[in-house]
Amino acid sequence: MVDAQLEQLAADVGRALKRAGLCLVSAESCTGGWVAEAVTAIAGSSDWFERGFVTYSNAAKREVLGVSAATLNQYGAVSEETAREMALGSLKHSRAQISVAVTGVAGPGGGSADKPVGTVCFAWAKNDAALRSERHWLEGDRTEVRRQSVVIALRGILSLSTQEATAVA
């Protein structure tokens, strides 16, 4: 079930994408499809949401999105590098023009000294020209970390969908 804030944010994303003539694809790990659920809760989302990939395991990230084994070995699944490859891979394996990727440690276990519970990495890509990534350290239980991740993902899509395409390294 989508709450009022997520529903409003997803509706805003939909209006922006439709206005820009863009279609969205999501690549999700720790959110388990929650971004896709939030946007598809909006009536008419088929006009601007193309598909979503839930790639929870490293094998799925490699096989479905083309994330390189070298990236996963060097940086791990929870990294901006992996999120970037997920975002680019989802664009490559869809008909969308804009993507979001989310990978992280939602908890309660699975964290480490380098990547404690609440570490979540995001990437947004648009038309192979714009690529942006961020790392956040979120507080709360598993559900709250995941929910905050969806909010951040949607806000990033909204921001990118209203910008001119520019390359960002």
Steps between C-alpha positions, in 0.01 A plus 500: 500500500635839404472777760383854417852648471619226265180521298538877455868470414431219249223709341740795471758270337239376255395852399863605451588191296190533284569871442860418401395207281710258702438143608644362825666170587598398853777268617451409863673289759429591864168666413376177342279669243357770728596777254313315225206443734486869591495618139258234377257597777439814293224466242637543149855406597524275195550824304833565677614182679650234272616227737677417822779257584536353848856370512555401860791261454837577346430233238180680399684833482752338263259291293209742463668842509854423387671621817857380468641238733807721535288788633322272746829347614683831539223723640225261613129499426446800726702763317447796274698315233253210505202736510635681194539174308148398607357830372683477167419129465131559558499762222681258269252219572184709461336754273512772768694825481549558874591258776544474873700237687497426874728262689567494871496341845148535640569290810461390762807289412745504214688816589874537547738764635536646149134461406283507812128429496333795332767545231317541171643592161300654218563578136295679239569491128335678210541424131856375556602867539438576866617275781491593866548295814479557874558309821274557801514377858139460610362447850215281615384142475496297179166638384599861567837463324323353198227767503754783524686337210187513284453869585861579407470296178181681395641844584806420287282398206300820536818708504656323202181499294486880512869559412664527164716197420857567612778255562604468863795280590 
